[in-house]
Amino acid sequence: MDKVILIADDNKDIVDILKIYAQKEGYKAVCAFDGEQALKMHREYNPALILLDVMMPKINGYDVCRQIRQSSNVPIIMVTAKSEEADKILGLDIGADDYVVKPFSPREVMTRIKAVLRRVNDDSNDDRNKKIEVAGLVIDMSSYEASVNGKPVVLTKKEIEILWLFATNPGRVYTRDHLLENIWGYEYFGDTRTVDTHIKRIRTKLNLDETVGFDIKTVWGVGYKFEVK
């Protein structure tokens, strides 16, 4: 059965061209033209991935993403004309997996879709289905849940994947490019500051004070590493 891609955008021309390209790649494309439709289509079709426009009528893309993230880790790529860094950070902060700024190449979007879905498909066969405990940190990749010193920590799918990579390789320094390649799974089309944004949020959510037995250190001019105290 073809994987279902939900394309949610109030611009019919954009929806039509993305639908054509998605079908050429072998996906079944279903479409929504406002936020309410997007939520309904998500419930009805349980898509493998969602292309989600930010500026939609009835319910904007950010709120749609927030509602979906309450019950689902389906990959979400935000599609928008907004290019300001604050808008990108907001999209990532509420759980989007990627952010595409209009105007864009449909081929670029298809490349991102294929890479995200390939990574999701690989999850069932690799170490993301395992559990790790280190220095008070527990990560369960079968449920994408984490806790620190017994206290649950709410993290997005991307944040969990970054933390898992760090925790399974303590002391190893990861460059931003390496993190993009390993976590995003393809040559990232944006800039590496998205890594910094994710790391900052992870640190904040983990509340890395003196009671925590590990830290995520910045290696200036290089990248980041997970360090057991």
C-alpha positions in Angstrom: 0.0 0.0 0.0 1.3 3.5 -0.9 2.3 5.7 2.0 -0.1 8.5 2.6 1.2 12.1 2.6 -1.1 14.9 3.9 -0.6 18.2 2.1 -2.2 21.1 4.1 -2.0 24.5 2.4 -4.6 27.1 1.5 -2.8 27.8 -1.8 -4.4 25.4 -4.3 -1.6 25.9 -6.8 1.0 24.8 -4.3 -1.1 21.8 -3.2 -1.6 20.7 -6.8 2.1 20.8 -7.8 3.1 19.1 -4.6 0.4 16.4 -5.1 1.7 15.7 -8.6 5.3 15.4 -7.4 4.2 13.2 -4.4 2.3 10.9 -6.7 5.2 10.6 -9.1 7.3 9.4 -6.1 4.7 6.7 -5.4 2.9 8.3 -2.5 -0.8 8.7 -2.1 -1.5 12.4 -1.5 -4.5 13.7 0.4 -5.1 17.4 0.7 -6.5 19.9 3.2 -7.0 23.7 2.6 -7.5 24.9 6.2 -6.5 23.9 9.7 -9.7 22.1 10.6 -9.5 20.0 7.5 -5.9 19.2 8.3 -6.8 17.8 11.7 -9.8 15.9 10.2 -7.6 14.3 7.5 -5.0 13.4 10.0 -7.5 11.5 12.1 -9.1 9.9 9.0 -6.0 8.8 7.0 -3.3 8.5 9.7 -0.7 9.8 7.2 3.0 8.8 7.1 4.0 12.5 6.9 2.4 15.9 6.9 3.4 18.9 4.9 1.8 21.7 6.9 1.5 25.4 5.9 1.7 27.9 8.7 -0.7 30.6 7.5 -4.0 28.7 7.0 -7.5 29.8 7.7 -9.6 28.6 10.7 -6.7 27.0 12.6 -3.1 28.1 11.8 -0.4 25.5 11.2 1.3 26.1 14.5 -1.8 25.2 16.4 -2.5 22.2 14.1 1.0 21.0 14.9 0.5 21.5 18.6 -2.8 19.5 18.6 -1.3 16.7 16.5 1.7 16.4 18.8 -0.6 15.7 21.8 -1.2 12.2 20.4 1.1 11.6 17.5 4.8 11.6 16.5 4.0 11.7 12.7 6.7 13.6 10.9 5.7 17.2 10.2 7.4 19.5 7.7 6.2 23.1 8.1 5.7 24.9 4.8 5.5 28.7 4.9 6.5 32.1 3.4 7.9 33.2 6.8 11.7 33.1 6.8 12.4 34.9 10.1 14.5 32.9 12.6 11.9 33.4 15.3 9.2 31.7 13.2 11.5 28.8 12.4 12.3 28.4 16.1 8.6 28.4 17.0 7.9 25.7 14.5 10.7 23.5 15.8 9.8 24.2 19.4 6.3 22.9 19.0 7.5 19.7 17.4 7.9 20.2 13.7 10.6 18.0 12.2 11.7 20.4 9.5 10.9 23.8 8.0 10.6 24.7 4.3 10.4 28.4 3.3 8.5 29.5 0.2 9.4 29.7 -2.7 10.8 26.3 -2.7 11.7 23.6 -5.3 9.2 20.7 -5.3 12.1 18.3 -5.8 13.7 19.7 -2.6 10.5 19.0 -0.7 10.4 15.4 -2.1 14.0 14.9 -1.1 13.2 15.9 2.5 10.1 13.7 2.5 12.0 10.6 1.3 14.8 11.2 3.8 12.4 11.6 6.8 10.4 8.5 5.8 13.5 6.4 5.2 14.7 7.3 8.7 11.3 6.4 10.2 11.3 3.1 8.4 14.8 2.3 9.7 13.7 3.0 13.3 12.1 -0.4 13.6 15.3 -2.2 12.8 18.0 -0.2 14.6 18.9 0.8 18.1 16.1 3.4 18.3 13.8 0.6 19.7 16.1 0.1 22.7 16.4 1.6 26.1 19.3 3.2 27.8 20.0 4.3 31.4 23.0 6.5 32.2 23.7 8.9 35.0 20.1 9.2 36.0 18.9 9.6 32.4 16.5 7.0 31.0 15.5 7.0 27.4 13.1 4.5 25.9 13.0 4.7 22.1 10.1 2.3 21.7 7.9 4.9 23.3 10.0 8.0 22.7 9.9 8.8 26.4 12.7 10.1 28.7 13.2 10.8 32.4 15.8 12.4 34.6 16.2 11.1 38.2 12.8 9.4 37.9 11.0 12.6 36.7 9.5 12.4 33.2 10.7 14.9 30.7 8.5 15.9 27.7 10.7 16.0 24.6 9.9 16.2 20.9 10.9 13.3 18.6 13.9 15.2 17.3 15.0 16.1 20.8 14.8 12.5 21.9 16.8 11.3 18.9 19.6 13.9 19.6 19.7 13.0 23.3 19.8 9.3 22.4 22.8 9.8 20.1 24.6 11.7 22.8 23.8 9.3 25.7 24.9 6.2 23.7 28.2 7.9 22.9 29.3 9.8 26.1 32.4 11.9 25.6 32.2 11.9 21.9 32.2 15.4 20.3 29.6 15.9 17.5 29.8 18.7 15.1 26.7 20.5 14.0 27.0 19.0 10.5 27.4 15.5 11.9 24.3 16.0 14.0 22.3 17.2 11.0 23.5 14.2 9.0 22.7 11.6 11.8 19.5 13.1 13.1 17.9 14.7 10.1 19.3 12.0 7.8 20.1 14.1 4.8 22.0 17.1 3.6 20.2 19.9 5.4 19.0 22.7 3.3 18.9 25.3 6.0 21.7 26.5 8.3 23.3 24.7 11.3 21.7 27.0 13.8 18.8 24.7 14.0 21.1 22.3 15.9 21.9 25.1 18.4 18.1 25.7 18.9 17.4 22.1 19.6 20.3 21.8 22.1 19.2 24.9 23.9 15.7 23.5 24.3 17.0 20.1 25.4 19.1 21.7 28.1 16.2 23.8 29.3 13.8 20.9 29.5 16.3 18.6 31.3 17.1 21.3 33.9 20.8 20.5 34.0 21.6 21.6 37.5 24.0 20.2 40.1 21.5 17.3 40.9 21.8 15.9 37.4 24.6 13.4 36.8 25.4 14.5 33.3 25.7 17.5 31.1 25.6 18.5 27.4 28.8 20.5 26.9 29.6 23.0 24.2 33.0 22.4 22.6 33.7 25.8 21.3 34.4 26.0 17.5 33.5 22.3 17.1 30.1 21.2 18.5 28.6 19.4 21.5 29.2 16.3 23.7 27.4 14.4 26.4 29.5 14.3 29.6 28.9 12.1 32.7 29.9 14.1 35.8 
